[in-house]
């Protein structure tokens, strides 16, 4: 009996079906003994497979299988007894399409039950759907037994079912089983192969076989086809390309075009890619092994075939372009790159023109490759025209495009044009990188334009891009050579701050601490953002207390005025007389008459100039000059000390804020000191 050979997995599905959980609300279906008239139609269930159910019988079966009632037998014979006489291939197919709702076990159980009731005489769509169901779940043994059972019951199996089985076997790497099924399908399954089956066999042999030993079998199978279609040609082209038979693949493509067939894009991409890789820049030198020698060795010889292989690649491109098909974008980029590396920029431009007419938004990378090649060949006029053409298409050039043009102009000594394209990239919001600034800095230094080089270097550091040590030394050398020590110190301070900020952001705490200590020793105070980064880096580390001490030291050392000292210390340190006089005739001017500077330890007079802010602070703290209603002016007040080491210092202070001066004259009570306004002065 043919059904006896049905796999155990399908035969035992009905036994496993008894494990389906019972619903909370069972359907009111009467027992088979009572046999009431019609079976009530179940309410349609809204779910992912509800749209696939079109008949009431299919919906009722799905409801019973998914929610079996409690008063019915658990086996399928008792559960689906109402539908034995209604079973058809269409009804079975509708139920199988609801496999997501039923589940794997219930679906297999129903198919086994329906197969025994119908003698597995299903229509082709049912067998094809079930073959796909089993293949996706990798039940290949059940799938092969299903095909043999259906063949013995119906007398034949559709070619689509066999093709599905072969394809799923190939996807899992079971190439030998797929080839065996193809060889016996006509004898055992009474199914002569057609183009669909042969195409799937070629797909398995050409794409899924990793050993390469099946390509000859694939070629023999291909020649058995009476009238190959586009998929037959495409599969054999891919197989020949994968195993290095490029000449044969090219001949198959020519034969295909003579038959007015268009290959698939995958086949075209594979052929052009393999031709480009074989004739690329890496293959310009060949290696020949000499073994007939006492000491075998290899020699390098020019590969004369390398550039010759690019010619067929270009021919393939134009051949399929005439058929209305273009390869993928990345394949066009590879072809353009190989042509530019071989020095055939004009051919690359021709290919770019063909692609540009059909897919203008996908040629940005090809434009980049051509512009780089033109810049390397110092063909700057053409490179600029291609860049303008690229911009007219609405494409945004990448940073590497601008860098290539700027590098070429800098190498040619045309710094003006390089600066022009630098301004263009800034206007088009293309942010320059370190290489861009480095090229411009070195180019300006070569023509002795160190002012612009210094400006570019400061801008580069301000953007957080650390220059190379040689670049910094070059600009710093020009500054020191031209006597710009202040600019040199400013550049050095900028570099130190950038290093500190980089150490803090990278979490290098020891380096950041050492850098800040060295900056404070040199008298450099970091800006606010660098100090905040230093605090954030050390706040959660065990070295936070040490960092706090360093920050406090920075605040003390760099405060605008030193801390106030007691009167006794002030008198001991400053044994001098300080007189402040102001004139009512000029409310915006005052003069400092006499001042005393401290002595050295050996008693000699300290000739160092007194700082202006220090002098103003001393005047504000130690000389409370009372205001007077008299317009004649204020009387002088002196701090009485020993008149030793007296030195007369004259100072003219120009007040900026007249409003502050007016407020000073209107100061009230005698016990309120006079507030000195903001001033700029010089000590002479």
Steps between C-alpha positions, in 0.01 A plus 500: 500500500658834401371684804692266728821674400379836630758639745445444867510875559176544307342180628554588864385859467148403604634353823685819586194703415333385824727739692317810371374699801127529554342843472316669776185537293430183297288511190156339535550217248266197550630145514503284185233269642226761511575626146310825500438661171751762404820587684497859621749725326770630730551873542790615279813564699707811439863401467795493260346218296134607515519657154615165353183316609218541250254214570300427818626140508864610506426748778319234702790255463749767605287586803474137604872436457608814681234481775376140536183474718509308824207270417659369181754217460861615494584305183448650156263224384244600761572871480472536121242227434262757350746589223599157367255521210582865431876458464642635176839624395379860510372460857827340610699782338294767678559333836873458433532869426395567859805316639604801708170490680500122543862441580746251360370190679134562418580579135697177450231302680223638281696437179571140603131445588382657173757300302375169637139599430576606140764238429756781450342584167551874540511760233836649410453825699448302823814292448702808404380692806579209729843454338577863574370458858725200566800651323493819705504289816785283369294180510670364189440129573128565537508711184656225288259236636211734424607529135534123463162436670321754282666356188376149583151628577452751219735346253711817469643801686513853369835641398446798729491270806829336395655841432400620848657192658824540303529868584457447874751216497751723325450785743601265784811388314367153419610522137544126456144422612360768271693359203387143582136610514542671163643183345220268625204736466402372158518131599361501854275805496391476135589867459716594201715809580418831342674839507372573852661189647820539298533864603476401867759228448731750333435741787611234750805387303620848402422704811487264796776255420822616667729222377495594131479143384143532376555768239565242225176322595319834484637567150381157379155558648488845339569355154210257549252787497322531168419869539679669793341804656657800672531319834678204342755727336541712813559203731765346276673840460519540877638147542768549235605832655520355850746235392718718277373410154458857383549433130223238500272733694564778249412266211178393673406868542557563129285201413233634733498844338474339155186327630368846601486401867590738781703348787420561861676783678669250733661322205619829349640620833687173551654498152615865505631470855708191420638660183595815692664310783703291259612805304541735793803679628597213729542269200736720300791287619495123464695242694671213317635208699825337388518149640746331261795622698702386796350789698146580378411869483231739371545788259274797438404573140258757350149364464418583141145369538410737782409803289357274231238359735359847563405522133245216525362658818434825314353303210266313735387830650414658164340174384250485784449877489371462145256240633365753751667354810765662718707330772473598861659821624787333683591303185513824298727649766733197483519520120569875505767450768680229302495710185642801683773287654591377154516862374190473282319802642321578171335157495399547862343834408305329219360239740412775746310685226291190422411441866442868564214512249308218671597523867640849571472464877721191517819630338643703787768243582595466134545877476722487807719231345539689172582831671769329709649342190504835315667671797765229519568556130518881561217561253349771718285671237316177428473421870340839570256454211398156628450648848278772357305241305456301818366802684259583216344155543422585862758258640694598810875443459669316782794626701740281306405683178594840640815360659611352168456832320665702778791255518555519125496881496737515798742263331492718189564812712165661418404595856241753384289234328545267796370771734211561260382140520556506876253790521257314270498192721433717806210672324352164403527384862763236440710506815876479433715250683859507624640405160330800338650749744842333490521528122402868503737585787798339328410658165484849653828446682666401175419842353599679825141595578535416868220732616233297321671179610480616863133590457417161349691318772318688776168425331596134475586478870183686591294233322660231715735360235852461631762579235803287432814585693684601183218732396504672838880538496488641148257779589663566836837535330362763264350693793825503697699586191282806439503609865136416574562358847153587624341304216738213570401494867134517405544205264682304767227577754238385251684173447536442873129560556411265217723227646343546843149480359586188297648327806189579705259376235700180449513427874880524527501647851872487570582669170233765560632573851858532377392720211306740724790516747743586223261763364474668839878489537533682166235752601232370262150499638260261321166634377170416662411208272836331564462549875148354491627200307778457759249508785263255328785258433625501861171537685420127513858382535695437823736785405232764537654651817838541332328664203314736735827614653634576154185693409519703824862580426396619156237731651746649748781547251282656233264716707482864375626639833683336784319444824480789742762507772463638853591860569810406694631286217413773255694759699798272537503407134420846365687763706423775261273796458217491248319822411187524291393833360207578280402819330149631477582668171536168319269243654637229274862526607701460817867472580697279726759713665750296696532135571748285681620159384628234739863434571693186418637275773841672479352847545543609142216666320272274288486670160233270355202681358186483707211325321214723404222278635698449822535874544129558444415227750731648759340840446154356536573302817733727695393850405149589594486851357190676629294698260458877547228739403762758416574550135866581567590132521601251758778542744778251476519219749820319564583171663764582758799269497874541498610705202768251406528366150271763356455505127279738308271331253285705269195352343234637275175301522241541232157402616269330253172513680391861563186377673713321756697818556180697560382237748835531681456878543147450635613250765329578838638482851844558602543145627427359148817454295540629150455224238753521220333459160618263221815652355783446258835649609868495440773538758787716394 
